[in-house]
Amino acid sequence: MLDEAELNRVLVVMAHPDDIDFGGAGTIAKLTDAGKEVVYCLVTDGDAGGFDRDLDNGGMAALRRAEQTTAAKCVGVTDLRFLGYRDGTVEQTLGLRRDITRVIRQVRPDLVITSTPERNYVRLGPSHPDHRAVGGATLDAVYPDARNPYAFSELLTDEGLEAWTVREVWLSGTMTPDHFVDVTATVDRKIAALRAHESQTAHMADLEGMVKGWLAANASEAGLPEGTYAEAFHLVVTA
């Protein structure tokens, strides 16, 4: 596992606006507080989500990009990249692998955070098909694509993007967490980030209670003291 001195740059790759904030905004806030550079890559604009029937897909996409930008600022992130895939139709294709590989080579992160490609049979929410497709494509982009100079060679010849080896991946939404981050000090910023996604969370009567309940259960599983909160990941060492 990377220690803090080895961790300088982080890339978060998720399917939809708000996936980052439900899965790891407390962790992101801790990383930026520690001086780490964090970049968000959103595969879709979330155009198929939300509860405002007065907005067409174009309006919803613009709204959700704006919400994610506001949410990111709550946890210290200002570099966001949207790939523009259609919400609800993402597949684990070579094209998606290439697009994520491009971002990895641009950002050159030590750590990538993404969604698990496995179906979660305990909670269906993390198992959205887009989540699984993005997690699988991201892992394929991490290994072997981004580190192999012969993979998607046009990224090197046409765009000058050299191969890059990611050291570690953290998977959110997993049924088998083995890495827990104490986010007690940043939980309020996580809640603020989630509230910024008004189209997704405004209808939730007790968003704070629900989220803190999840995080308290994670902390208990991690053996942390009562009254603390934690986010959970499955850690994959890649190098």
C-alpha positions as CSV (number, residue, x, y, z in Angstrom):
1,M,0.0,0.0,0.0
2,L,1.2,3.5,-0.8
3,D,2.2,5.6,2.1
4,E,1.3,9.3,2.2
5,A,4.7,10.5,1.0
6,E,4.4,8.4,-2.1
7,L,0.9,9.6,-2.9
8,N,0.9,12.9,-4.8
9,R,-1.7,12.8,-7.5
10,V,-5.1,11.0,-7.5
11,L,-7.6,10.4,-10.4
12,V,-11.2,9.5,-9.6
13,V,-13.1,7.9,-12.4
14,M,-16.9,7.4,-12.0
15,A,-19.9,7.0,-14.2
16,H,-22.2,9.8,-12.9
17,P,-22.1,13.1,-11.1
18,D,-22.7,12.2,-7.4
19,D,-21.1,8.8,-7.6
20,I,-17.9,10.3,-6.2
21,D,-19.6,12.1,-3.4
22,F,-21.7,9.1,-2.2
23,G,-18.6,6.8,-2.5
24,G,-15.7,8.9,-1.4
25,A,-16.1,12.6,-0.9
26,G,-14.9,12.4,2.7
27,T,-11.7,10.6,1.5
28,I,-11.2,13.2,-1.2
29,A,-11.5,16.0,1.3
30,K,-8.8,14.4,3.4
31,L,-6.5,14.0,0.4
32,T,-6.8,17.6,-0.7
33,D,-6.4,18.8,2.9
34,A,-3.1,16.9,2.8
35,G,-2.0,18.7,-0.3
36,K,-2.7,16.0,-2.8
37,E,-3.8,16.9,-6.3
38,V,-7.1,15.3,-7.2
39,V,-8.8,15.2,-10.6
40,Y,-12.3,14.0,-11.4
41,C,-13.2,12.1,-14.6
42,L,-17.0,11.7,-15.1
43,V,-17.8,9.3,-17.9
44,T,-21.4,10.5,-18.3
45,D,-23.2,13.8,-17.5
46,G,-25.9,12.0,-15.6
47,D,-28.5,13.1,-18.2
48,A,-30.8,10.1,-17.4
49,G,-31.0,10.9,-13.6
50,G,-33.0,13.4,-11.5
51,F,-36.5,14.1,-10.5
52,D,-37.3,17.3,-12.4
53,R,-39.6,16.3,-15.2
54,D,-39.5,19.9,-16.6
55,L,-35.9,19.4,-17.8
56,D,-35.1,17.6,-21.0
57,N,-32.0,15.4,-21.3
58,G,-29.8,18.4,-22.4
59,G,-31.0,20.5,-19.5
60,M,-30.5,17.7,-17.0
61,A,-26.9,17.1,-18.3
62,A,-26.0,20.8,-17.9
63,L,-27.6,20.9,-14.4
64,R,-25.7,17.8,-13.2
65,R,-22.4,19.1,-14.5
66,A,-22.9,22.3,-12.6
67,E,-23.9,20.4,-9.5
68,Q,-20.8,18.2,-9.6
69,T,-18.6,21.2,-10.1
70,T,-20.1,22.8,-7.0
71,A,-19.8,19.6,-5.0
72,A,-16.2,19.2,-6.0
73,K,-15.4,22.6,-4.6
74,C,-16.7,21.5,-1.2
75,V,-13.9,19.0,-1.0
76,G,-11.1,21.0,-2.7
77,V,-11.3,19.7,-6.3
78,T,-11.4,22.1,-9.3
79,D,-10.2,19.9,-12.2
80,L,-13.1,18.0,-13.6
81,R,-13.2,16.2,-16.9
82,F,-16.5,15.0,-18.5
83,L,-16.3,12.3,-21.2
84,G,-19.8,12.8,-22.5
85,Y,-21.1,9.3,-22.7
86,R,-24.9,8.8,-22.5
87,D,-26.1,8.0,-19.0
88,G,-27.5,4.5,-18.7
89,T,-25.9,3.1,-21.9
90,V,-22.2,2.8,-20.9
91,E,-20.5,-0.4,-22.0
92,Q,-17.0,-1.7,-21.3
93,T,-15.7,-1.0,-24.8
94,L,-12.3,-0.5,-26.3
95,G,-13.3,3.1,-27.0
96,L,-14.1,3.7,-23.3
97,R,-10.8,2.1,-22.3
98,R,-9.0,4.4,-24.7
99,D,-10.7,7.5,-23.4
100,I,-9.9,6.6,-19.8
101,T,-6.3,5.7,-20.7
102,R,-6.0,9.1,-22.3
103,V,-7.0,10.8,-19.0
104,I,-4.7,8.5,-17.0
105,R,-1.7,9.5,-19.2
106,Q,-2.7,13.1,-19.0
107,V,-3.0,13.2,-15.2
108,R,-0.3,10.6,-14.4
109,P,-1.8,9.6,-11.0
110,D,-0.3,7.5,-8.3
111,L,-3.7,6.3,-7.2
112,V,-7.0,5.8,-9.1
113,I,-10.3,5.5,-7.3
114,T,-13.2,4.0,-9.3
115,S,-16.3,1.8,-8.8
116,T,-16.1,-1.9,-8.4
117,P,-16.9,-3.9,-11.6
118,E,-18.5,-6.6,-9.6
119,R,-22.3,-6.8,-8.8
120,N,-23.1,-6.0,-5.2
121,Y,-25.7,-8.4,-4.0
122,V,-26.0,-6.7,-0.6
123,R,-26.9,-3.3,-1.9
124,L,-28.1,-3.0,-5.6
125,G,-27.4,0.8,-5.8
126,P,-23.6,0.4,-6.4
127,S,-24.4,-2.3,-9.0
128,H,-25.8,0.1,-11.6
129,P,-24.6,-1.2,-15.1
130,D,-22.8,2.1,-15.8
131,H,-20.9,1.7,-12.5
132,R,-19.8,-1.8,-13.4
133,A,-18.8,-0.9,-16.9
134,V,-16.8,2.1,-15.8
135,G,-15.0,0.2,-13.1
136,G,-14.1,-2.6,-15.5
137,A,-12.9,-0.3,-18.2
138,T,-10.9,1.7,-15.7
139,L,-9.2,-1.4,-14.4
140,D,-8.4,-2.4,-17.9
141,A,-7.1,1.1,-18.6
142,V,-4.9,1.0,-15.5
143,Y,-3.6,-2.5,-16.6
144,P,-2.5,-3.1,-19.2
145,D,-3.5,-0.1,-21.4
146,A,-2.0,3.0,-19.7
147,R,1.3,1.5,-18.9
148,N,1.8,-0.2,-22.3
149,P,3.2,2.2,-24.9
150,Y,1.9,-0.1,-27.7
151,A,-1.7,0.1,-26.5
152,F,-3.6,2.8,-28.2
153,S,-0.4,3.9,-29.9
154,E,-2.1,7.0,-31.4
155,L,-2.2,8.5,-27.9
156,L,1.6,8.7,-28.1
157,T,2.1,9.4,-31.7
158,D,-0.8,11.9,-32.2
159,E,-1.1,13.4,-28.7
160,G,2.3,12.9,-27.1
161,L,0.9,11.0,-24.1
162,E,3.6,8.7,-22.7
163,A,2.8,5.4,-21.0
164,W,2.1,5.7,-17.2
165,T,1.9,3.1,-14.5
166,V,-0.7,3.6,-11.8
167,R,0.5,2.3,-8.4
168,E,-2.8,1.5,-6.7
169,V,-6.5,1.4,-7.3
170,W,-9.3,1.8,-4.7
171,L,-12.7,0.3,-5.6
172,S,-15.9,1.8,-4.1
173,G,-19.2,0.0,-3.8
174,T,-17.6,-3.3,-3.0
175,M,-19.0,-6.2,-0.9
176,T,-15.4,-7.0,0.2
177,P,-13.9,-3.8,1.6
178,D,-10.4,-4.2,3.0
179,H,-9.3,-0.5,3.2
180,F,-11.1,2.0,5.4
181,V,-10.5,5.7,5.6
182,D,-11.6,7.6,8.8
183,V,-13.6,10.6,7.5
184,T,-14.9,11.8,10.8
185,A,-13.1,15.1,10.3
186,T,-14.5,15.6,6.8
187,V,-18.0,14.1,7.0
188,D,-19.7,17.5,7.1
189,R,-18.0,18.4,3.8
190,K,-19.1,15.1,2.3
191,I,-22.7,15.9,3.3
192,A,-22.3,19.4,1.8
193,A,-21.1,17.9,-1.4
194,L,-24.0,15.6,-1.6
195,R,-26.5,18.4,-0.9
196,A,-25.0,20.2,-3.9
197,H,-26.5,17.5,-6.0
198,E,-30.0,18.9,-5.5
199,S,-31.5,17.0,-8.4
200,Q,-30.5,13.8,-6.8
201,T,-30.8,14.4,-3.1
202,A,-33.3,17.2,-2.4
203,H,-36.1,14.6,-2.1
204,M,-34.3,12.6,0.6
205,A,-35.9,13.4,4.0
206,D,-32.8,12.5,6.1
207,L,-29.8,12.5,3.8
208,E,-27.4,13.2,6.6
209,G,-28.7,10.5,8.9
210,M,-28.7,7.9,6.1
211,V,-25.1,8.7,5.0
212,K,-23.8,8.8,8.6
213,G,-25.5,5.5,9.2
214,W,-23.6,3.9,6.3
215,L,-20.3,5.5,7.4
216,A,-20.8,4.5,11.1
217,A,-21.3,0.9,10.0
218,N,-18.1,1.1,8.0
219,A,-16.2,2.4,11.0
220,S,-17.6,-0.4,13.1
221,E,-16.4,-3.0,10.6
222,A,-13.0,-1.3,10.5
223,G,-12.7,-1.5,14.3
224,L,-12.7,2.3,14.7
225,P,-14.1,3.9,17.9
226,E,-17.8,4.5,18.4
227,G,-18.8,7.9,17.1
228,T,-16.4,7.8,14.1
229,Y,-17.2,7.6,10.4
230,A,-15.3,5.7,7.6
231,E,-15.5,5.2,3.9
232,A,-14.8,1.7,2.6
233,F,-12.8,0.5,-0.4
234,H,-11.3,-2.6,-1.9
235,L,-7.6,-1.9,-2.4
236,V,-5.9,-3.3,-5.5
237,V,-2.0,-3.0,-5.8
238,T,-1.1,-2.7,-9.5
239,A,2.6,-2.3,-9.5
